[in-house]
């Protein structure tokens, strides 16, 4: 099983809606990650704003940051190796790395039932 | 007539929240209550959540987050929760350990992200609920009094526990906007408890403070119903500053008295159902322990010698001089700033009308959540060169949510649910309002824009976030509206933008305005004018009580003139609430 790790820049929220403008790319990545998680793919995201330890402790990521600074974010690791720096992967790239079809990342998962407790 | 407020008889619960439109005297009433209860032998903690804390002015002692004993009053302790400070402490706790481990640019990015409005709100809320949920605080003190910030802020703060409790349950996908406080979920029990304490009538009383003025009564009514909906059912109303008698030979005094009585007859029906008490209008200002004790004693109507009686004042400008200045310099964006209740809305409206009369095309708007522009122009004609709008946070949030969801493109049900969850966060309001604000300032290319901004703390957060916003844009890949890009440089350019600080001739409003000016200067904005509103001194009253109060105003006028303002103007107290274009026109032609 392949393992994907995404080291995000400091963000208020993972979809980016809290930023000064919505970055459609972030919304796409958030959805793709969510779909992959649902399929049981080993994929993790770390946000610099609330998980700085992950950035400091991961030698590979720390190295990239020491060399290139904050502009290097996001950093994407596949099985511990850097595969992408400074931008998010496309759905096709995710698919290639994880050996699934790109359609699977955008297809509708089953409807989630939300329960509101008052 | 109302029963005179007496804390010893009328306070029934351990937690007391004071709320009301800014400038109604919440701080004074809270302090007098605290001192009276402490004098009775009760152990009392007085907490300020006001970004511009007034408590330290009143007690003449430096306050911090940790409760300190007030030296001159046995059993009385006070603390101040400064939202900005709480956020700073939190930020340092998060970022500090990584200064050596990660490169500077990375650390800077973290700090920048943690400087947003979210962090301030979360950090404040955290402090606030800590006091409400902590059993030790509850057992240690007989009473805990919250001298809360002006109403808009109060409402947000108090409505947070419920809003966030709901949010935490629904935020199934993890960090999101609550990211800045990771581990927040662990505190869920504490927040739950805070909510329970608030809506427990045995524990919490909401004390609505108003003046015998229609706008403050309307505001109290709004707060009452809004907080009632959240579950705070036990409420009490205090009418502060009720003039007890008047001098028939003095026009101002008669008008002052009649104005108050008239306003009281217009008390909203819902508000009339609440238990109501009053405090008298007194000739002295409420600074120092002896005066705080006097106001809630059986004999409040005594005289204190004011030190400023013999002060001589230099001649002062009037509001029309302010208007002439802006008109001749062709200033494009004009802000009136000040704590809620000082009359920024009226001053903004009067400036807008004055500039319209001078032949300019003017747009008047407000970002004040407790806006009453509509109220001011509810009758009468409006000149065709004057347009009016308001930025309503709720409407803006809805529009923003819609825009985000539309721009997000094709989403399945699950993705939509995910995005909607993030849009439920408190950040969304800040962003949405900010964008609307930028759009209004953009209009200044075609017309003069007069903006009546929200109360101090909120205003600063707004401007602060405009700065963070500005920096953020350089690395964002999303679409940035042109208006937003131009905003900050425009606000900082004195050729384009004029700031008017509005204050009253009393200690607290002057202190607050001073802090506001300091904060603005840090943001590289220097106020052009100070306008001192509702001055009894400027009326020339001969009534005994009012005259004593007028004399006590002189020290504050002098301070503004000599120490604080580049230019200052004085507006006399007036009976008529200036409603409608024609009345405002008369007002600026004085």
Interface residues (C-beta under 8 A of the other chain):
Chain A: X9 X10 X11 X12 X13 X14 X15 X16 X17 X18 X19 X20 X21 X22 X23 X24 X25 X27 X30 X31 X34 X47 X48 X49 X50 X51 X52 X53 X55 X56 X62 X65 X66 X69 X70 X71 X73 X107 X108 X109 X110 X111 X112 X114 X116 X117
Chain B: X94 X95 X97 X98 X101 X102 X103 X104 X105 X106 X108 X109 X110 X112 X113 X114 X116 X118 X169 X170 X173 X174 X175 X176 X177 X179 X180 X182 X403 X404 X407 X408 X409 X411 X412 X413 X414 X415 X417 X418 X419 X422 X423 X425 X427 X428 X431 X469 X472 X473 X475 X476 X477 X478 X479 X480 X481 X484
